[in-house]
Amino acid sequence: MRAYTPTRYEIVAQKDGVAFLVAYTSRRSLRTLVRACQAVGRDLLAALGGLPEDSVMTRRSGEIALDLSGWTIRYSGRTQREAELEGELPWVRDLAKKRLTCHV
């Protein structure tokens, strides 16, 4: 049995029914979302298939989310525990290596 661990929140990237796991974070804030994206930046770009030069990351109004060339990066509403019990999405670092996708 696992000892107590703090709640961590799932961050996902989604576009046209395709989704993958970016990170788990201990806080839900825009700053934490951006830092999580920066931490996996190289893998994130590879998984997104690269970005056009004129790509702009914008904050979505009314929620903690970012829009980036048609992709939405946001908190899924699930905790890490819920994700593990229900089935985790593929990790961004694995997709960058294998170029797999998971349809939701």
N, C-alpha and C positions, 0 to 999 in steps of 0.2 A: 504494500500500500504506500502511496506517495504521501510525503509530508506536505503540509500547507505550502502552497505557492501563491503568490499574488496574482490577481486577475490580469490577463493580458488581452488586448483587443486585436482583432484580425483586420489587416489592411489588404485590400484586393485591387487589382486592375481589371477592368471589364470593357468589352467592346463587342457588339453584335453577337451576344450569347457566348463569347469566349471569356473565361476568367482564370486568373492565377493569383497565387498568394505572394504578396510583396513582403510582408513582415508582420510580426506581433509586437505591440507596444504596450507599455504600462499606463500610458495616458492617452486621452482622446482630445487632441488639439491640432490646429492647423500646423503649428510649429513642429510638433512631433511627426505629423504626416510628411511634411517636407523633409525632415531629417531622415526619416526611414527611407524615403526615395533616394536621397543623397547617398545613404549607406550602401545601397545596392544599385547605384547609378549605372554602372557598366553593364551589369546583368539585365537591368530594367530596359535599357536601350536595345540590347540584343533581343530580348523577348518581344519588344514592341516592333521589331523589324527595322529599327533605325527611325529617324525623324527627319522631315524636310528641314531645310535651313531656316525657313520662316516660321517654324513651330513656336507657339507661345503657350506657356503654362498659365492657366487662369484659375482663379478661385471660383467655385460654384457658389452662387448666392444662396443663403438659407441653410446650408449644411457644410460640414467639414469634408470637402472633396476638391479635387483638382481635375481639370479637363486638359488633355494633352493630345492634340492631333486625333481626335475622335475617341480616345481612350479616357475612361473615368477612373481615377484612383481615389478610393474612399474607404471609410470604415464599413465593414459589411454588416455590423450589428451583432456578430457572433463573438463570443470569447474564444480563447485558445482551447479551453476545455470542450466547449460545444463543437468546435471545428474538429477536434480529435475524435469525439464520439460520433459525429455525423459523417465524417470523412473529409479529410483535408483536400484542398485544391492543390494542384502542382505548384511547387515553389518556383519563384522567378529564377533563382540560380540554376535549378534543374532544367527549366525551359531554355535558358540561354545556352546550356550545353547540348541539350537534346532536341530543341525546337519542337516540343510536344505542346498540345493544347487540350484544354478540358472544356467541353461545352456544358453550359448551365441553362 
